[in-house]
Amino acid sequence: MSNQAKARRIAVLGSRAVGKSSLVIQFCENHFVDSYYPTIENTFTKTIKYRGHEYVVEIMDTAGQDEYSILSSHHASSVNGYVLVYSIASRSSFDMIKIIRDKILDFTGLETVPCIIVGNKSDLNIQRQVTLEEGKELAQQWACPHIETSAKHNENVAKIFDMLIASIEKANNPPSEEKNACSVM
């Protein structure tokens, strides 16, 4: 059955209170959760379409990471892609995603993993501590997409997951070199 939906597991990681749950709930349930209850761990499932294919996306909303909480191996082993979230109003949360990514690479033993850097809380521009340029520079270093979002205003939230699915598919199906090669006999 070629029309079968493809399953993808995505982990949403970042410091405490950067809006990981708000992003996931906005994406999966189309509403904004204003109050903050520390997340232990939740899993949400949503079917999304990308390039004519259906993907059943399992999104793990994780507890906030700090430099002491070690990423559990099940976050690293069975996950296809990572959403690394920081708050544009928190310099320390931006620094934290660098530590989290290093831990993911250590666990997986890979040099790169499909991920997207998300600067959340773009509605708090007046409290900005991390510039858009800094986010873009980090994304360039890591060769991954970067996007600024507002879970509160549902700005760019769905784009996070579209861009990440694109990165996962690119990593799983790298373009082959021979497609356009011609051989002269």
ABEGO torsion letter per residue (X at the ends): XAABBBBBBBBBBEBBGAGAAAAAAAAAAGBBBABBBBBABBBBBBBBBBGGBBBBBBBBBBBBBBAABBBBAAAAAABABBBBBBBAABAAAAAAAAAAAAAAAAAAGBABBBBBBBBBGAAAAAABABBAAAAAAAAAAAGBBBBBBBAAAGBGAAAAAAAAAAAAAAAABBBBAAAABBBBX
